Amino acid sequence: MQKQATINDVARLAGVSKRTVSRVINGSLSVGDGTRLRVEKVISDLKYSPNTQARGLASSRSYLLGLIYDNPDALYLDDVQRGVLEVCSNLGYELVVHPCRYRSESLVQDCLRFMQRSKLDGVIVLPPVSESESLAQALKESGSPYVRLSSVALDEPKHIVVSDDRAAAAEMARYFAQLGHEKIAFISGPQRYKSSTERMEGFQLGLSAYGIKIDPERIVEGNNTYETGIECARHILQGEDKPTAIFANNDQMAAGVLKVAHSMGIKVPEQLSVAGFDDNMLASRVIPALTTIRRPVRQMALLATSKMIMSIENNDKAASNVAAKVAPTLVVRESTARVASTTTDE
């Protein structure tokens, strides 16, 4: 078996000290270009992979980033992790994930213990946990670098990446109105979450520009799960006076609406237009394929990770200059259509 190269081998072949090799690995600007290129060539030739723990000892860092979440949507989490790891893999960081309970009384203590136990250099916080001001304050007081993903600007630019969900929901409202829909229902997410209120208020404001108001009985609160999408759809679609369009707070619940419509013999989109929010993997695979709002989750995670590492490296100005807001976009597929014209039987 071929012996794995060590930092001593790199230093010897490059004609430099181990300290210089360590500085090149850690991206120090104190190393001249010629020396850095020479060391990088030896590292490449030897296929040398620096040990993360050794790097941490040399630089007082662990090269570990944390991801804190309480979100039932596995597809959303997968997109986030892919975005984070895209940056981590290029810069030599590793990712440690930590599920928690957003409504737990011990949320702050639990998250701080996780960070201390794992010796994290910084942490990325996903919604709805990112909406906890007490956690954000505790992270600031501890001096731990952190970035929050959210649908509203809850923090200063270096600590936040925002998805403009309100504007995106208003775009969906305009789309429905332009298709001629007036009898519209909305399945919201939990109203204790800012993302849910942003989407509902944005959708209502968008409709109001066309003189359309949603009947309060057609606004039903779900829990962002497929199962609650089914429950809410059954409630909305009972009785004779059915809506011609339903907008759900996320794709999981919209898929639940499609399930109920199929079981009731309601044709989508001929009799009922259905739309969701997120554009995760599910949206393009259900039948009919789902019209939705594409939220650039992976891009948000990538931006958050870039901000995080800049803050860890004491470059707060650069972290603040990285984009803090992304714009979700409408994706039209097969589940929506113009409202069917009504005719009177002779």
Protein Blocks (a to p, Z undefined) as FASTA:
>chain_A
ZZdddfklmmmmnopafklmmmmmnopakbcfklmmmmmmmmmmnopacdfklmmmmnop
ahiacdddddfblklmmmmmmmmmmmmmmnopacddddddfklcklmmmmmmmmmmnopa
bdcdddfklmpmklmmmmmmnopacddddfbdfbcfklcccddfklmmmmmmmmmmmnop
abdcdddddfkbmklmmmmmmmmmmmmmnopacdfklpccdehiaklmmmmmmmmmgcjb
dcfbdcdfbfklmmmmmmmmmmnopacfkloccddehjaaklmmmccddddddddfklmm
mmmmmmmmmmmnopaklmmmpcfbdcddddddfkbccdddddddZZ
